[in-house]
Amino acid sequence: TQNSHTAKTIGRKSLCILNNQRASGAENMKIILVFLFIAPLAFSAGAEKDYSSLDSAASPETKSRFAMLDDVRILANGLLQLGHGLKDFVHKTKGQMNDIFQKLYIFDRSFYELSLQTSEIKEEEEQLRQTTARLQINNEEIKNLSQEMNSKIEDLIQNKIQLQEQVWGLEDKVTKLAIIQPSTQETEEISSLKAFVEQQDNDIKQLLKIVEDQHVQLDKQHNQIMELEDKLNHIELQELAENSFMEEQTEPEATPFPVRNTTAVTHGSDGAAPDCTALYSSGKHSSGVYTIKPNGSEAFDVYCEMKFGTSWTVIQKRVDGSLDFNQSWDAYTNGFGDLNEEFWLGLNKTYSITKQGDYLLRIELQDWKDNSRYIEYAFSLGGPETGYTLQLARVSGSIPNALPEQTDLRFSTADHDLDMANDFTCPENYLGGWWHSECEETNLNGKYVAPRSRGRLDRRKGVYWKPKKGRYYLLKSTKIMIHPTDLKSFD
């Protein structure tokens, strides 16, 4: 009985250890080895004690038989549990190895395709270099020919001057011949001069033909150079492929009313409309510059854009880089630019509009492949006492969010940076006022940089949209608009 109790205790302890350590493959192997080492010892110990008890027990054969069967059953049960645990461990390990092999295969395939593309680009660059070298040699030859032609043309001009002088002398002689009959010597002189003039005329015609041929060759060389520049630009633009939006279908934008693209036209407001949406409700259905007067504020001009069956108040617009957005704090507070082109409405004017109620902020972006995206936020804008603090909450959009949500974002410029937490000044390095948050990589008021500017530092100073987890979008145009959220026409 004591031997059976000992074997049962060992078996139960082994089963508990197996159940607790089944999640770890290495621990299972250790337990298996320990159990296989202890089980025979316990079994042998039980057997010896059973044999020793044969002398004193009343029915030794019966007790020994039942004790041995209990030990074997416990041992078999433990081994069975160990077998199941080992089987599960093997299946799990096999599945993990299959996943690893599949990922390695995908990685090798992607690396191989990338290597092929890199080799093709290197070959094209080498061909372009060789062609450029040949063109430079041809340009040197053409330059030398042009110099020779210029010298010949100068000689021809001198000969022409001499011929004109001789012609003038001949005219005098002809005048005299009209009065006096020319002698034989004078007639021969006239004939020789005539032949000389004809020969010079033929030489001039030949030189003019050579000059025309050279011009044709120069035009061909110029066209080849232009083609090479286009190819080089194409290679440069390939580096910006990751900085462009994916070729997707843009969101449908239904416009029940026709939207005219007005330029340099100002529409006067008869009443005291608080924003562009109120103007639309009063019957103003064409985009352009209007005068509004928010509650508790002076009247000022804004650009109203009619879309989605209503009107939006535009607070920022960039299209071609004609306006420098690296402005002072006062400029960003009061506004700058032309409302019909590029402009910043001004923080003070925007605050006077948004403090009238709840507004929606819409940002429209276009990359250098003319792909358009948008994002909309529910937002609140603080007054000058808060540094025009901005709070955002994303509502919808077709591009990942790149601005912190539910965070107080303070507006700052190079001459008015409120964030002194570190030595890196965002407006100074990003060349434009913005709601910076730890100098994140998003700035729609930065330096306008075209794709040909290949410097990485210049791109970081450009107009871009960079989500925390996502690609880097260098932008061609941006537009920021606001609209009240409590109108049925906007639902």
SETOR-391162 format. One record per residue (C-alpha): x, y, z. Coordinates in steps of 0.5 Angstrom, whole numbers, plus 500, padded with zeros to 3 digits. Layout:
[[X; Y; Z]]
...
***
This chain:
[[500; 500; 500]]
[[506; 505; 502]]
[[509; 503; 495]]
[[502; 504; 491]]
[[502; 511; 495]]
[[509; 513; 493]]
[[508; 511; 486]]
[[501; 515; 486]]
[[504; 521; 489]]
[[510; 521; 484]]
[[505; 520; 478]]
[[500; 526; 480]]
[[506; 531; 481]]
[[508; 529; 474]]
[[501; 530; 471]]
[[501; 537; 475]]
[[508; 539; 472]]
[[506; 537; 465]]
[[499; 541; 466]]
[[503; 547; 468]]
[[509; 547; 463]]
[[505; 545; 457]]
[[506; 552; 454]]
[[513; 552; 454]]
[[517; 547; 449]]
[[523; 547; 453]]
[[520; 546; 459]]
[[516; 540; 457]]
[[523; 536; 455]]
[[526; 538; 461]]
[[520; 534; 465]]
[[520; 528; 460]]
[[527; 527; 462]]
[[526; 528; 470]]
[[520; 523; 469]]
[[523; 518; 465]]
[[529; 518; 471]]
[[525; 518; 477]]
[[519; 513; 475]]
[[524; 507; 474]]
[[527; 509; 481]]
[[520; 509; 484]]
[[517; 503; 481]]
[[524; 499; 483]]
[[523; 502; 490]]
[[516; 500; 490]]
[[517; 493; 487]]
[[523; 492; 493]]
[[518; 494; 498]]
[[513; 489; 496]]
[[518; 484; 495]]
[[520; 485; 502]]
[[513; 485; 505]]
[[512; 478; 502]]
[[515; 475; 509]]
[[510; 479; 513]]
[[504; 479; 510]]
[[498; 474; 510]]
[[497; 474; 503]]
[[503; 477; 499]]
[[501; 474; 492]]
[[495; 478; 492]]
[[498; 485; 495]]
[[504; 485; 490]]
[[499; 483; 484]]
[[495; 489; 486]]
[[500; 494; 488]]
[[504; 492; 481]]
[[498; 494; 477]]
[[496; 500; 480]]
[[503; 502; 479]]
[[503; 500; 472]]
[[497; 504; 471]]
[[499; 510; 474]]
[[506; 510; 470]]
[[502; 509; 464]]
[[497; 514; 465]]
[[503; 519; 466]]
[[506; 517; 460]]
[[500; 518; 456]]
[[499; 525; 458]]
[[507; 526; 457]]
[[505; 523; 450]]
[[500; 528; 449]]
[[504; 534; 451]]
[[509; 532; 447]]
[[505; 531; 441]]
[[502; 538; 442]]
[[509; 541; 442]]
[[511; 538; 436]]
[[505; 540; 432]]
[[506; 547; 435]]
[[513; 547; 433]]
[[512; 544; 426]]
[[507; 550; 425]]
[[511; 555; 427]]
[[517; 553; 422]]
[[512; 553; 416]]
[[510; 560; 418]]
[[518; 562; 418]]
[[519; 558; 412]]
[[513; 562; 408]]
[[516; 569; 411]]
[[523; 567; 409]]
[[520; 565; 402]]
[[516; 572; 401]]
[[522; 576; 403]]
[[527; 572; 398]]
[[522; 573; 393]]
[[521; 581; 394]]
[[529; 582; 395]]
[[530; 578; 388]]
[[525; 583; 385]]
[[528; 589; 388]]
[[535; 587; 386]]
[[532; 586; 378]]
[[529; 593; 379]]
[[535; 596; 381]]
[[539; 593; 376]]
[[535; 595; 370]]
[[535; 602; 373]]
[[543; 602; 374]]
[[543; 600; 366]]
[[539; 605; 364]]
[[543; 610; 368]]
[[549; 607; 365]]
[[546; 608; 358]]
[[544; 615; 359]]
[[551; 617; 362]]
[[554; 614; 356]]
[[549; 618; 351]]
[[551; 624; 355]]
[[558; 623; 354]]
[[557; 622; 347]]
[[553; 629; 346]]
[[558; 633; 350]]
[[563; 630; 345]]
[[559; 632; 339]]
[[557; 639; 342]]
[[565; 640; 343]]
[[565; 639; 335]]
[[559; 643; 333]]
[[562; 649; 338]]
[[569; 648; 334]]
[[565; 648; 327]]
[[561; 654; 329]]
[[567; 658; 331]]
[[570; 656; 324]]
[[564; 658; 321]]
[[564; 665; 324]]
[[571; 666; 322]]
[[569; 665; 315]]
[[563; 669; 315]]
[[567; 675; 318]]
[[572; 674; 312]]
[[566; 674; 307]]
[[563; 680; 310]]
[[570; 683; 309]]
[[570; 681; 302]]
[[563; 683; 301]]
[[565; 690; 303]]
[[571; 690; 298]]
[[566; 688; 293]]
[[561; 694; 294]]
[[567; 698; 294]]
[[569; 695; 287]]
[[562; 696; 285]]
[[562; 703; 286]]
[[568; 704; 282]]
[[565; 700; 277]]
[[559; 704; 277]]
[[563; 710; 276]]
[[566; 707; 270]]
[[560; 705; 267]]
[[557; 712; 268]]
[[563; 714; 264]]
[[562; 709; 259]]
[[555; 712; 258]]
[[559; 718; 255]]
[[566; 715; 252]]
[[566; 708; 249]]
[[570; 703; 253]]
[[577; 701; 251]]
[[578; 693; 250]]
[[582; 693; 256]]
[[577; 696; 260]]
[[572; 691; 258]]
[[576; 685; 260]]
[[577; 688; 267]]
[[569; 689; 267]]
[[568; 681; 265]]
[[574; 679; 270]]
[[570; 683; 276]]
[[563; 680; 274]]
[[566; 673; 274]]
[[569; 674; 281]]
[[563; 677; 283]]
[[559; 671; 281]]
[[564; 666; 284]]
[[564; 670; 291]]
[[556; 669; 290]]
[[557; 662; 289]]
[[561; 661; 295]]
[[557; 665; 300]]
[[551; 661; 298]]
[[555; 654; 299]]
[[557; 657; 306]]
[[549; 659; 308]]
[[548; 652; 306]]
[[553; 649; 311]]
[[550; 654; 316]]
[[543; 651; 315]]
[[546; 644; 315]]
[[549; 646; 322]]
[[543; 649; 325]]
[[539; 642; 323]]
[[544; 638; 327]]
[[544; 643; 333]]
[[537; 642; 333]]
[[537; 635; 333]]
[[542; 635; 338]]
[[538; 640; 342]]
[[532; 635; 342]]
[[536; 629; 344]]
[[539; 633; 350]]
[[531; 635; 352]]
[[530; 627; 351]]
[[535; 626; 356]]
[[533; 631; 361]]
[[526; 628; 361]]
[[529; 621; 362]]
[[533; 624; 368]]
[[527; 627; 371]]
[[523; 621; 370]]
[[528; 617; 374]]
[[528; 623; 379]]
[[521; 622; 380]]
[[521; 615; 381]]
[[524; 616; 387]]
[[518; 620; 389]]
[[514; 614; 387]]
[[513; 612; 395]]
[[511; 620; 396]]
[[505; 619; 392]]
[[498; 617; 394]]
[[496; 610; 391]]
[[492; 610; 385]]
[[485; 609; 388]]
[[479; 612; 386]]
[[477; 619; 389]]
[[471; 620; 393]]
[[465; 622; 390]]
[[464; 629; 391]]
[[456; 631; 389]]
[[455; 638; 387]]
[[448; 640; 386]]
[[450; 647; 384]]
[[455; 649; 379]]
[[461; 651; 381]]
[[465; 657; 377]]
[[472; 658; 378]]
[[472; 665; 379]]
[[479; 670; 379]]
[[480; 677; 381]]
[[472; 678; 382]]
[[469; 680; 389]]
[[462; 679; 391]]
[[459; 684; 396]]
[[455; 682; 401]]
[[449; 686; 402]]
[[447; 683; 409]]
[[451; 681; 415]]
[[452; 674; 414]]
[[456; 670; 419]]
[[460; 666; 414]]
[[460; 663; 407]]
[[454; 658; 409]]
[[450; 663; 411]]
[[451; 667; 404]]
[[449; 660; 401]]
[[443; 660; 404]]
[[441; 667; 402]]
[[442; 665; 395]]
[[450; 666; 393]]
[[451; 660; 389]]
[[458; 661; 386]]
[[465; 661; 389]]
[[469; 667; 390]]
[[470; 673; 395]]
[[465; 675; 399]]
[[465; 680; 405]]
[[462; 677; 412]]
[[461; 679; 419]]
[[461; 674; 424]]
[[458; 676; 431]]
[[462; 680; 435]]
[[467; 682; 430]]
[[469; 687; 424]]
[[467; 685; 417]]
[[472; 682; 413]]
[[473; 679; 406]]
[[473; 671; 405]]
[[474; 666; 399]]
[[467; 662; 399]]
[[468; 655; 395]]
[[461; 652; 393]]
[[461; 644; 394]]
[[457; 639; 396]]
[[450; 643; 396]]
[[453; 648; 401]]
[[459; 653; 402]]
[[465; 652; 405]]
[[470; 658; 408]]
[[477; 657; 406]]
[[482; 659; 411]]
[[488; 656; 407]]
[[490; 655; 400]]
[[496; 653; 396]]
[[497; 651; 389]]
[[504; 653; 386]]
[[508; 656; 391]]
[[508; 663; 388]]
[[507; 666; 396]]
[[512; 665; 401]]
[[509; 662; 407]]
[[515; 663; 412]]
[[511; 669; 415]]
[[512; 672; 422]]
[[507; 671; 428]]
[[503; 678; 426]]
[[502; 676; 419]]
[[499; 669; 421]]
[[495; 672; 426]]
[[492; 677; 421]]
[[492; 674; 415]]
[[496; 675; 408]]
[[496; 673; 401]]
[[491; 674; 395]]
[[484; 671; 396]]
[[484; 669; 389]]
[[490; 665; 389]]
[[495; 663; 395]]
[[493; 666; 402]]
[[492; 665; 409]]
[[486; 668; 412]]
[[489; 669; 419]]
[[488; 666; 426]]
[[484; 672; 429]]
[[479; 672; 423]]
[[478; 664; 423]]
[[477; 664; 431]]
[[472; 670; 430]]
[[468; 665; 425]]
[[469; 658; 429]]
[[467; 661; 436]]
[[460; 662; 433]]
[[458; 655; 434]]
[[461; 647; 432]]
[[465; 647; 426]]
[[468; 642; 421]]
[[475; 642; 419]]
[[476; 639; 412]]
[[483; 639; 409]]
[[484; 637; 401]]
[[491; 635; 399]]
[[494; 633; 392]]
[[500; 630; 390]]
[[505; 631; 384]]
[[501; 625; 380]]
[[495; 629; 381]]
[[492; 624; 386]]
[[487; 628; 391]]
[[485; 626; 398]]
[[482; 629; 404]]
[[481; 628; 411]]
[[475; 631; 416]]
[[476; 633; 423]]
[[471; 636; 428]]
[[475; 641; 432]]
[[475; 647; 436]]
[[480; 653; 436]]
[[482; 657; 442]]
[[483; 664; 442]]
[[489; 669; 442]]
[[490; 668; 450]]
[[491; 660; 449]]
[[496; 661; 443]]
[[490; 659; 438]]
[[490; 652; 441]]
[[487; 647; 436]]
[[484; 640; 438]]
[[482; 635; 433]]
[[478; 629; 432]]
[[478; 625; 426]]
[[471; 624; 422]]
[[472; 621; 416]]
[[477; 621; 410]]
[[481; 618; 404]]
[[488; 618; 407]]
[[491; 616; 414]]
[[491; 621; 420]]
[[497; 625; 421]]
[[495; 630; 426]]
[[495; 628; 434]]
[[488; 628; 436]]
[[485; 630; 443]]
[[491; 634; 444]]
[[492; 641; 445]]
[[496; 644; 439]]
[[499; 651; 440]]
[[500; 655; 433]]
[[508; 657; 433]]
[[512; 661; 428]]
[[519; 662; 428]]
[[519; 669; 432]]
[[514; 666; 436]]
[[515; 659; 438]]
[[511; 657; 445]]
[[514; 650; 445]]
[[521; 651; 449]]
[[522; 643; 451]]
[[527; 642; 447]]
[[533; 646; 443]]
[[530; 644; 436]]
[[525; 649; 434]]
[[520; 647; 429]]
[[518; 653; 425]]
[[525; 655; 424]]
[[527; 649; 421]]
[[520; 647; 417]]
[[520; 654; 415]]
[[512; 656; 416]]
[[508; 657; 422]]
[[503; 651; 424]]
[[500; 647; 429]]
[[507; 643; 431]]
[[507; 637; 436]]
[[514; 635; 438]]
[[516; 637; 431]]
[[512; 631; 427]]
[[513; 630; 420]]
[[507; 634; 418]]
[[507; 642; 415]]
[[502; 644; 410]]
[[505; 651; 411]]
[[512; 649; 409]]
[[517; 651; 404]]
[[514; 650; 397]]
[[518; 644; 394]]
[[518; 641; 387]]
[[520; 634; 386]]
[[526; 636; 382]]
[[529; 638; 389]]
[[532; 632; 391]]
[[535; 634; 397]]
[[532; 630; 403]]
[[533; 636; 408]]
[[529; 641; 403]]
[[524; 635; 402]]
[[523; 636; 410]]
[[522; 643; 409]]
[[517; 642; 404]]
[[509; 642; 404]]
[[508; 634; 406]]
[[503; 630; 410]]
[[507; 624; 414]]
[[502; 620; 418]]
[[506; 616; 424]]
[[505; 609; 421]]
[[505; 611; 413]]
[[508; 613; 407]]
[[511; 620; 406]]
[[507; 625; 401]]
[[510; 631; 398]]
[[504; 635; 396]]
[[503; 640; 390]]
[[497; 643; 393]]
[[493; 644; 399]]
[[486; 647; 401]]
[[483; 648; 409]]
[[476; 649; 409]]
[[471; 650; 415]]
[[464; 649; 415]]
[[458; 649; 421]]
[[456; 642; 423]]
[[449; 644; 425]]
[[446; 644; 418]]
[[441; 639; 415]]
[[444; 641; 408]]
[[451; 638; 410]]
[[448; 631; 413]]
***
